[in-house]
């Protein structure tokens, strides 16, 4: 497993694990980041990511993206 920040733009990956406190994991789940969910990296700038999750595009900063393992 590796953090989501290691994925390259254009790559579609499967979420394997989400780390962090319960409220952080709950917030990410509400945004659509769930275990076994598919995420596509749209773009990356300085570690911050723009992601395609289901039918939405979501921006995540580096610290949040590091909690999502692929």
N, CA, C and O atoms as CSV, one atom per row, in Angstrom:
chain,resi,resn,atom,element,x,y,z
A,1,UNK,N,N,0.840,-1.190,0.000
A,1,UNK,CA,C,0.000,0.000,0.000
A,1,UNK,C,C,0.881,1.249,0.000
A,1,UNK,O,O,1.989,1.256,0.537
A,2,UNK,N,N,0.356,2.290,-0.613
A,2,UNK,CA,C,1.046,3.575,-0.636
A,2,UNK,C,C,0.014,4.693,-0.540
A,2,UNK,O,O,-1.160,4.471,-0.835
A,3,UNK,N,N,0.434,5.893,-0.131
A,3,UNK,CA,C,-0.534,6.996,-0.024
A,3,UNK,C,C,-1.012,7.470,-1.397
A,3,UNK,O,O,-0.319,7.308,-2.402
A,4,UNK,N,N,-2.189,8.047,-1.419
A,4,UNK,CA,C,-2.784,8.552,-2.663
A,4,UNK,C,C,-1.888,9.582,-3.345
A,4,UNK,O,O,-1.949,9.741,-4.564
A,5,UNK,N,N,-1.060,10.282,-2.577
A,5,UNK,CA,C,-0.180,11.295,-3.159
A,5,UNK,C,C,0.822,10.696,-4.142
A,5,UNK,O,O,1.407,11.430,-4.939
A,6,UNK,N,N,1.035,9.380,-4.105
A,6,UNK,CA,C,1.984,8.721,-5.007
A,6,UNK,C,C,1.368,8.421,-6.375
A,6,UNK,O,O,2.093,8.090,-7.313
A,7,UNK,N,N,0.056,8.531,-6.503
A,7,UNK,CA,C,-0.598,8.261,-7.789
A,7,UNK,C,C,-0.300,9.393,-8.772
A,7,UNK,O,O,-0.159,10.549,-8.373
A,8,UNK,N,N,-0.208,9.062,-10.024
A,8,UNK,CA,C,0.103,10.030,-11.076
A,8,UNK,C,C,-1.182,10.573,-11.710
A,8,UNK,O,O,-2.199,9.880,-11.727
A,9,UNK,N,N,-1.148,11.802,-12.228
A,9,UNK,CA,C,-2.322,12.345,-12.929
A,9,UNK,C,C,-2.769,11.423,-14.060
A,9,UNK,O,O,-1.946,10.919,-14.824
A,10,UNK,N,N,-4.081,11.210,-14.159
A,10,UNK,CA,C,-4.647,10.325,-15.162
A,10,UNK,C,C,-4.807,8.894,-14.688
A,10,UNK,O,O,-5.464,8.091,-15.350
A,11,UNK,N,N,-4.219,8.569,-13.559
A,11,UNK,CA,C,-4.266,7.209,-13.025
A,11,UNK,C,C,-5.546,6.999,-12.221
A,11,UNK,O,O,-5.949,7.869,-11.450
A,12,UNK,N,N,-6.184,5.840,-12.405
A,12,UNK,CA,C,-7.352,5.458,-11.612
A,12,UNK,C,C,-6.911,4.377,-10.636
A,12,UNK,O,O,-6.328,3.366,-11.028
A,13,UNK,N,N,-7.199,4.609,-9.355
A,13,UNK,CA,C,-6.739,3.695,-8.303
A,13,UNK,C,C,-7.910,3.281,-7.421
A,13,UNK,O,O,-8.969,3.909,-7.439
A,14,UNK,N,N,-7.709,2.223,-6.654
A,14,UNK,CA,C,-8.709,1.720,-5.714
A,14,UNK,C,C,-8.243,2.031,-4.297
A,14,UNK,O,O,-7.089,1.772,-3.954
A,15,UNK,N,N,-9.126,2.580,-3.477
A,15,UNK,CA,C,-8.797,2.893,-2.094
A,15,UNK,C,C,-8.759,1.593,-1.292
A,15,UNK,O,O,-9.708,0.811,-1.329
A,16,UNK,N,N,-7.660,1.362,-0.566
A,16,UNK,CA,C,-7.485,0.152,0.231
A,16,UNK,C,C,-7.732,0.409,1.716
A,16,UNK,O,O,-8.236,-0.468,2.417
A,17,UNK,N,N,-7.382,1.604,2.206
A,17,UNK,CA,C,-7.490,1.897,3.630
A,17,UNK,C,C,-7.512,3.409,3.821
A,17,UNK,O,O,-6.896,4.150,3.055
A,18,UNK,N,N,-8.228,3.860,4.853
A,18,UNK,CA,C,-8.247,5.280,5.207
A,18,UNK,C,C,-7.831,5.377,6.670
A,18,UNK,O,O,-8.452,4.771,7.542
A,19,UNK,N,N,-6.768,6.149,6.932
A,19,UNK,CA,C,-6.240,6.291,8.281
A,19,UNK,C,C,-6.684,7.614,8.884
A,19,UNK,O,O,-7.226,8.473,8.189
A,20,UNK,N,N,-6.450,7.772,10.181
A,20,UNK,CA,C,-6.793,9.013,10.863
A,20,UNK,C,C,-7.869,8.800,11.904
A,20,UNK,O,O,-8.360,7.688,12.101
A,21,UNK,N,N,-8.226,9.885,12.568
A,21,UNK,CA,C,-9.251,9.827,13.606
A,21,UNK,C,C,-10.626,9.576,12.982
A,21,UNK,O,O,-10.822,9.756,11.780
A,22,UNK,N,N,-11.564,9.159,13.823
A,22,UNK,CA,C,-12.905,8.830,13.340
A,22,UNK,C,C,-13.557,9.979,12.585
A,22,UNK,O,O,-14.179,9.758,11.546
A,23,UNK,N,N,-13.424,11.216,13.096
A,23,UNK,CA,C,-14.079,12.346,12.434
A,23,UNK,C,C,-13.458,12.627,11.067
A,23,UNK,O,O,-14.159,13.043,10.145
A,24,UNK,N,N,-12.162,12.407,10.929
A,24,UNK,CA,C,-11.498,12.600,9.628
A,24,UNK,C,C,-11.971,11.544,8.644
A,24,UNK,O,O,-12.292,11.859,7.498
A,25,UNK,N,N,-12.015,10.278,9.091
A,25,UNK,CA,C,-12.476,9.194,8.213
A,25,UNK,C,C,-13.940,9.403,7.814
A,25,UNK,O,O,-14.323,9.127,6.677
A,26,UNK,N,N,-14.747,9.885,8.745
A,26,UNK,CA,C,-16.161,10.153,8.459
A,26,UNK,C,C,-16.296,11.254,7.406
A,26,UNK,O,O,-17.104,11.146,6.484
A,27,UNK,N,N,-15.498,12.309,7.553
A,27,UNK,CA,C,-15.537,13.422,6.593
A,27,UNK,C,C,-15.149,12.938,5.195
A,27,UNK,O,O,-15.806,13.283,4.213
A,28,UNK,N,N,-14.091,12.145,5.106
A,28,UNK,CA,C,-13.666,11.620,3.806
A,28,UNK,C,C,-14.734,10.697,3.217
A,28,UNK,O,O,-14.962,10.710,2.008
A,29,UNK,N,N,-15.387,9.902,4.057
A,29,UNK,CA,C,-16.457,9.016,3.575
A,29,UNK,C,C,-17.614,9.827,3.019
A,29,UNK,O,O,-18.207,9.450,2.008
A,30,UNK,N,N,-17.943,10.943,3.674
A,30,UNK,CA,C,-19.024,11.804,3.179
A,30,UNK,C,C,-18.678,12.423,1.829
A,30,UNK,O,O,-19.572,12.724,1.038
A,31,UNK,N,N,-17.393,12.612,1.562
A,31,UNK,CA,C,-16.955,13.135,0.266
A,31,UNK,C,C,-16.916,12.048,-0.815
A,31,UNK,O,O,-16.767,12.354,-1.998
A,32,UNK,N,N,-17.049,10.774,-0.406
A,32,UNK,CA,C,-17.055,9.675,-1.369
A,32,UNK,C,C,-15.826,8.801,-1.323
A,32,UNK,O,O,-15.705,7.867,-2.116
A,33,UNK,N,N,-14.905,9.082,-0.409
A,33,UNK,CA,C,-13.691,8.276,-0.286
A,33,UNK,C,C,-13.968,7.109,0.650
A,33,UNK,O,O,-13.890,7.251,1.870
A,34,UNK,N,N,-14.291,5.956,0.075
A,34,UNK,CA,C,-14.614,4.760,0.851
A,34,UNK,C,C,-13.712,3.620,0.389
A,34,UNK,O,O,-13.245,3.608,-0.750
A,35,UNK,N,N,-13.472,2.658,1.287
A,35,UNK,CA,C,-12.636,1.501,0.963
A,35,UNK,C,C,-13.249,0.753,-0.220
A,35,UNK,O,O,-14.461,0.545,-0.274
A,36,UNK,N,N,-12.407,0.356,-1.153
A,36,UNK,CA,C,-12.767,-0.312,-2.414
A,36,UNK,C,C,-13.397,0.631,-3.426
A,36,UNK,O,O,-13.855,0.184,-4.478
A,37,UNK,N,N,-13.429,1.933,-3.130
A,37,UNK,CA,C,-13.933,2.926,-4.088
A,37,UNK,C,C,-12.862,3.286,-5.105
A,37,UNK,O,O,-11.668,3.205,-4.817
A,38,UNK,N,N,-13.294,3.682,-6.295
A,38,UNK,CA,C,-12.368,4.062,-7.359
A,38,UNK,C,C,-12.196,5.583,-7.366
A,38,UNK,O,O,-13.162,6.331,-7.218
A,39,UNK,N,N,-10.953,6.020,-7.541
A,39,UNK,CA,C,-10.623,7.445,-7.573
A,39,UNK,C,C,-9.684,7.679,-8.747
A,39,UNK,O,O,-8.745,6.911,-8.957
A,40,UNK,N,N,-9.936,8.746,-9.519
A,40,UNK,CA,C,-9.051,9.117,-10.613
A,40,UNK,C,C,-8.362,10.434,-10.264
A,40,UNK,O,O,-9.014,11.398,-9.864
A,41,UNK,N,N,-7.047,10.464,-10.418
A,41,UNK,CA,C,-6.287,11.686,-10.173
A,41,UNK,C,C,-6.395,12.557,-11.419
A,41,UNK,O,O,-5.932,12.171,-12.493
A,42,UNK,N,N,-7.009,13.737,-11.277
A,42,UNK,CA,C,-7.162,14.653,-12.405
A,42,UNK,C,C,-5.890,15.477,-12.575
A,42,UNK,O,O,-5.352,15.581,-13.678
A,43,UNK,N,N,-5.413,16.061,-11.476
A,43,UNK,CA,C,-4.165,16.825,-11.534
A,43,UNK,C,C,-3.540,16.895,-10.150
A,43,UNK,O,O,-4.182,16.628,-9.134
A,44,UNK,N,N,-2.249,17.268,-10.146
A,44,UNK,CA,C,-1.484,17.356,-8.904
A,44,UNK,C,C,-0.591,18.577,-8.974
A,44,UNK,O,O,0.067,18.826,-9.984
A,45,UNK,N,N,-0.574,19.345,-7.877
A,45,UNK,CA,C,0.295,20.511,-7.821
A,45,UNK,C,C,0.830,20.645,-6.396
A,45,UNK,O,O,0.056,20.859,-5.463
A,46,UNK,N,N,2.126,20.524,-6.224
A,46,UNK,CA,C,2.792,20.635,-4.916
A,46,UNK,C,C,2.213,19.646,-3.902
A,46,UNK,O,O,2.128,19.959,-2.715
A,47,UNK,N,N,1.815,18.463,-4.358
A,47,UNK,CA,C,1.277,17.454,-3.454
A,47,UNK,C,C,-0.220,17.543,-3.248
A,47,UNK,O,O,-0.828,16.588,-2.764
A,48,UNK,N,N,-0.833,18.665,-3.604
A,48,UNK,CA,C,-2.281,18.824,-3.500
A,48,UNK,C,C,-2.918,18.198,-4.737
A,48,UNK,O,O,-2.397,18.322,-5.845
A,49,UNK,N,N,-4.046,17.527,-4.539
A,49,UNK,CA,C,-4.645,16.750,-5.627
A,49,UNK,C,C,-6.047,17.217,-5.979
A,49,UNK,O,O,-6.806,17.648,-5.110
A,50,UNK,N,N,-6.384,17.129,-7.256
A,50,UNK,CA,C,-7.766,17.251,-7.707
A,50,UNK,C,C,-8.157,15.855,-8.168
A,50,UNK,O,O,-7.506,15.262,-9.027
A,51,UNK,N,N,-9.236,15.342,-7.578
A,51,UNK,CA,C,-9.628,13.949,-7.780
A,51,UNK,C,C,-11.038,13.839,-8.326
A,51,UNK,O,O,-11.909,14.644,-7.995
A,52,UNK,N,N,-11.254,12.842,-9.160
A,52,UNK,CA,C,-12.585,12.507,-9.660
A,52,UNK,C,C,-13.083,11.340,-8.828
A,52,UNK,O,O,-12.521,10.246,-8.876
A,53,UNK,N,N,-14.150,11.580,-8.059
A,53,UNK,CA,C,-14.752,10.548,-7.224
A,53,UNK,C,C,-16.210,10.452,-7.642
A,53,UNK,O,O,-16.977,11.403,-7.491
A,54,UNK,N,N,-16.584,9.288,-8.172
A,54,UNK,CA,C,-17.932,9.107,-8.719
A,54,UNK,C,C,-18.181,10.207,-9.752
A,54,UNK,O,O,-17.452,10.280,-10.741
A,55,UNK,N,N,-19.189,11.065,-9.554
A,55,UNK,CA,C,-19.462,12.108,-10.542
A,55,UNK,C,C,-18.993,13.478,-10.094
A,55,UNK,O,O,-19.438,14.485,-10.645
A,56,UNK,N,N,-18.109,13.546,-9.114
A,56,UNK,CA,C,-17.668,14.831,-8.563
A,56,UNK,C,C,-16.156,14.979,-8.653
A,56,UNK,O,O,-15.411,13.999,-8.641
A,57,UNK,N,N,-15.723,16.242,-8.743
A,57,UNK,CA,C,-14.301,16.548,-8.650
A,57,UNK,C,C,-14.067,17.200,-7.298
A,57,UNK,O,O,-14.767,18.137,-6.914
A,58,UNK,N,N,-13.076,16.691,-6.584
A,58,UNK,CA,C,-12.802,17.158,-5.231
A,58,UNK,C,C,-11.322,17.478,-5.113
A,58,UNK,O,O,-10.476,16.721,-5.590
A,59,UNK,N,N,-11.009,18.609,-4.474
A,59,UNK,CA,C,-9.624,18.971,-4.201
A,59,UNK,C,C,-9.273,18.548,-2.783
A,59,UNK,O,O,-10.030,18.797,-1.845
A,60,UNK,N,N,-8.116,17.905,-2.635
A,60,UNK,CA,C,-7.630,17.492,-1.318
A,60,UNK,C,C,-6.217,18.020,-1.121
A,60,UNK,O,O,-5.393,17.962,-2.034
A,61,UNK,N,N,-5.938,18.536,0.075
A,61,UNK,CA,C,-4.571,18.961,0.332
A,61,UNK,C,C,-3.709,17.732,0.637
A,61,UNK,O,O,-4.211,16.627,0.842
A,62,UNK,N,N,-2.405,17.967,0.660
A,62,UNK,CA,C,-1.454,16.862,0.798
A,62,UNK,C,C,-1.675,16.076,2.087
A,62,UNK,O,O,-1.580,14.848,2.077
A,63,UNK,N,N,-1.969,16.758,3.199
A,63,UNK,CA,C,-2.117,16.057,4.480
A,63,UNK,C,C,-3.315,15.108,4.472
A,63,UNK,O,O,-3.246,14.020,5.044
A,64,UNK,N,N,-4.410,15.511,3.829
A,64,UNK,CA,C,-5.580,14.636,3.735
A,64,UNK,C,C,-5.316,13.490,2.760
A,64,UNK,O,O,-5.710,12.353,3.019
A,65,UNK,N,N,-4.659,13.779,1.654
A,65,UNK,CA,C,-4.372,12.742,0.649
A,65,UNK,C,C,-3.431,11.680,1.222
A,65,UNK,O,O,-3.489,10.521,0.813
A,66,UNK,N,N,-2.568,12.063,2.162
A,66,UNK,CA,C,-1.638,11.099,2.768
A,66,UNK,C,C,-2.379,10.078,3.638
A,66,UNK,O,O,-1.831,9.012,3.919
A,67,UNK,N,N,-3.614,10.377,4.071
A,67,UNK,CA,C,-4.385,9.468,4.911
A,67,UNK,C,C,-5.099,8.391,4.103
A,67,UNK,O,O,-5.587,7.411,4.665
A,68,UNK,N,N,-5.159,8.572,2.776
A,68,UNK,CA,C,-5.848,7.605,1.910
A,68,UNK,C,C,-4.808,6.685,1.287
A,68,UNK,O,O,-3.936,7.130,0.540
A,69,UNK,N,N,-4.910,5.403,1.601
A,69,UNK,CA,C,-3.959,4.412,1.091
A,69,UNK,C,C,-4.537,3.677,-0.097
A,69,UNK,O,O,-5.707,3.294,-0.104
A,70,UNK,N,N,-3.694,3.485,-1.112
A,70,UNK,CA,C,-4.122,2.808,-2.335
A,70,UNK,C,C,-3.278,1.558,-2.541
A,70,UNK,O,O,-3.472,0.835,-3.518
